Amino acid sequence: MAFLDYLREAIIGKAHGVPDEAARTAGVPSGTSLLRLVKHLIAVEHNWFVWAYAGEAVELWDDEAFPGPADTAETLFAEYRAMVERCNAIIAACPDLDRPGARSLRETDPPSMRWVLVHMIEETARHAGHADILREQIDGSTGR
């Protein structure tokens, strides 16, 4: 969990201090921006840990959504950290990393917590790399 937490904070670190207008501006034709990456990761964590693994009776969240007018860096960072806390509680409550979850987001049997953790590390690391590039395009900032 420590490495996943490190990557989660790296995402916030990449977007921290960027004016909201710049953080919401797409840096590539697909529409990806720093705030969109944060919003995406909030939904992905919710969908994999809360909906799929824990099997809570909640709706799936749109992981392709763009930040709305009320979404700011501050509100999205707070929402991301709250989701991380919720998901970390689900991880901590798991007695066996090989135990399958309640359901899957894919056309497969429910994956184990180990699979979900590896997937989330990969997903978050990939987007941390995207955030590196977007931040460098905004103000030249590089590094963690």
Summary of the structure (lengths in Angstrom):
residues: 144
radius of gyration: 15.3
end to end distance: 19.0
largest distance: 44.4
contacts: 420
relative contact order: 0.20
helix: 60%
strand: 1%
